[in-house]
Amino acid sequence: MAKKESSGPKVTKTAASVLRDAGASKTAKSLAGSTLSQANTNKQSSAATARTAAKALNDGRTSKATKSLAGSVLTQKSKK
């Protein structure tokens, strides 16, 4: 059985910061919400959220914080 991933303290701090930032993009806020909802749980990212995260990682304009959140979301995606 694979180890269940959970959002760690560093990435949850980043997610909280993004959610408080009025200038953060819709994508960043979506990924931040997903990251926080998975903190200290065994929840997994949905396929739609994983697609959003993958697009964010492939977009050259994506901020470092958003890439961190996208990585966290993809790490928590179901391996099925």
C-alpha positions in Angstrom: 0.0 0.0 0.0 1.4 3.4 -1.0 2.1 6.0 1.6 -0.6 8.7 1.8 0.7 12.3 1.2 -0.5 15.3 3.2 0.3 19.0 2.8 3.2 20.0 5.0 3.6 23.1 7.1 5.7 25.0 4.6 3.3 24.6 1.7 0.2 25.3 3.9 1.8 28.5 5.0 2.3 29.5 1.4 -1.3 28.5 0.6 -2.7 30.7 3.4 -0.6 33.6 2.2 -1.9 33.2 -1.3 -5.5 33.1 -0.1 -4.9 36.4 1.8 -3.3 38.1 -1.3 -6.0 40.1 -3.1 -3.8 40.1 -6.2 -3.3 36.4 -6.4 -4.7 34.6 -9.6 -7.8 32.5 -9.6 -5.6 29.5 -10.4 -3.3 30.2 -7.4 -6.3 30.6 -5.1 -7.8 27.3 -6.3 -4.6 25.4 -5.8 -4.2 27.0 -2.4 -7.7 26.0 -1.3 -7.0 22.4 -2.4 -3.7 22.3 -0.6 -5.2 23.6 2.6 -8.1 21.1 2.4 -5.6 18.3 2.2 -3.5 19.4 5.2 -3.4 16.7 7.9 -5.8 14.4 6.0 -5.7 11.5 3.6 -7.7 13.4 1.0 -6.5 13.2 -2.6 -6.6 15.8 -5.4 -9.4 15.5 -7.9 -8.6 14.9 -11.6 -9.8 18.4 -12.4 -7.5 20.0 -9.8 -4.6 17.9 -10.9 -5.1 19.2 -14.5 -5.2 22.8 -13.2 -1.9 22.1 -11.4 -0.3 20.6 -14.4 -1.2 23.5 -16.6 0.2 25.9 -14.0 3.5 24.1 -13.9 3.7 24.2 -17.7 2.9 27.9 -17.9 6.1 30.0 -18.0 4.3 32.9 -16.3 3.4 31.0 -13.1 4.8 32.3 -9.8 7.1 30.3 -7.6 4.4 30.1 -4.9 1.8 28.8 -7.4 4.3 26.2 -8.7 4.9 25.1 -5.1 1.1 24.7 -4.6 0.8 22.9 -7.9 3.5 20.4 -6.9 1.8 19.7 -3.7 -1.5 19.1 -5.4 0.0 16.7 -7.9 1.9 14.8 -5.2 -1.5 14.1 -3.5 -3.2 13.0 -6.7 -4.5 9.5 -6.8 -2.1 7.2 -8.6 -4.9 5.3 -10.3 
